[in-house]
Amino acid sequence: MKCARCGNEYPSEYYFKTKTICRECFDKLTPAEQERAKQPPPMHRMTTTAFTLDGYRIVKNFGVVRGIIVRSRSIFGTVGAALQTLVGGNITLFSELCEQTRADAFEMMINHAQEMGANAVIGVRYDATEIMDGVTEVLCYGTAVIVEPETH
């Protein structure tokens, strides 16, 4: 993966604070720039777990879109999480891994919808399956649609 600011290549998204900016570059941004960099693309507002969007009507249905991520835990993450279990509470290493994996699957679904020409995704759902010990698939799926504001 390549950082949009410095152009450095990194082996994985682990080195990134946002989808396009590496952790090192992100830390050099002003607080206002950091907030802007963390903002999701506009389409994220046009997603819902419902099958309608209030104030909009569906004018075209493209069908199912999906984002699939298969992740494994690293040995370092597993050991770190095991240490966190000793004190109890939230296992932040696993929580962050899960959240990042879901976000990546969601982003892939959004990209799939945009490639089809959709401006919204309805009926968004997540599913997870353990493929083998320590390897999990996370699927985010929904229905890609074009919506337009309702006129009264």
N, C-alpha and C positions, 0 to 999 in steps of 0.2 A: 504494500500500500504506500501511496505517496502523499506527503503532507502538502496541502494547497498553499501554505505560506512559505515554508523553507525549501520545499522540493525534495527533501530527504526521503529515501525509500526505507520502509520498515517491514519486517517479516509478517506482522499481523496487526489487527486493530487494537490489540492490547496497548500499543504505544500511542493511541489516539485518545484525546479528551472529548472530541466531537467526531462526527463522521468524516471530516476532512482536515482537521487541525490536530497536529501531534501535541502531546502533553507539554513538551518544552516550549513550543510556540504559544500555546494557550496561556501558559504561566506568564508570558511577556506582554499579554494584552492588558489594556486597562479594564477595570471592572465593567464599564459600559460595553466595551467590545466583547468581553467574555459573555455577557448576557445575550448580546445579539448572536454570537456564535452558537450559543446553546439553543436558540429558538428553532423549532421544527419547521420544515418546509410548509408552505401554506396548505397543502392538501391534508395535512394531519388534522386540521380542524373539520374536514369534511369526511370523517369516518365515524361510524357508530356501530354499536352492537345491536341496535334496533334495525328494523327493515324499512324504516322511513327516516327522513331528515325533516324535522319540524321547519316549516316555512319554505320547503322545496318540494318540487314534484319530479319524479323520475321520468326522463324522456327517452332514455335508451339503456338497455341492460346488456352488458358484455359477458356476463357469466362469472364463474369462479376465478379468483386470482389468489395466489398463494406465495408465501415466502417460507423456505425451509432452511433451517440451520442444524447442522449436526456438530455437537461440541463434546469435547472430553475434558475432564479435569486434569490439570497438570499435577505432577508429583508435589511440587512446591505448594500449590493451592490446597491439595489434599492434606498435606502435613500441617499447613497453617490453619486450615479449618479444624483439623483434629485438635490442635492446641486451643483453639477458641472454644471447643466443646467443653474443655476443662473448667472454664469459668461460667459457662452457660450463657443463655440469652441468644440474641441474633447472631448467626454465623455470617458475618459480613462478607467474607470471601465468597461464600456460595451465593449469598443474596445478590452481590454485585455481578457474579457470573450469570446468574439466572436473569437478572434484569437486562444485562447487556445482550444476552442471547435472545430474549423476547423482543428487545428493541431492534435488533438486527433482522429478525424474521419479519417484524412489522414493516421495517424499511424496505425489505425485499418485496413484500406484498404491495406496498405503495408504488414502488418502481414498476412492478408488473402491471398494475392498474393504469399508470400513466403511459406506459408503452402501448396499451390498448386504446388510449384516448379518453379514459375516464377522468372525471373530476371529483369523484367521491367513491367511497367503499362502504357498503352497508352490510349488516350481519356479520361483523368481524368477530372471529373466534380464535382461540389458541388451543393447541393440542400438543402433548408431549409423550414421547415413547422412549423407553430405555432400550437401545439397540443391543448393547452389551454392557457388561459391568463398567461403569464410569463413562459411558458414551450415550448421550441423549440426543434425540431429534426433537426440535421444537418447530411446530408448524403454525403459521398464522395465515388464516384464510378468510375470505369474505366475497361479496359480490360487487364487481366493478360496475359502476353506473355513471351516466351523465345526468346531472340534476340541474334544474334552473329554478330561480325564485318563483314562488306562487304569486299570482296576481289576483287581487280580490276585487 
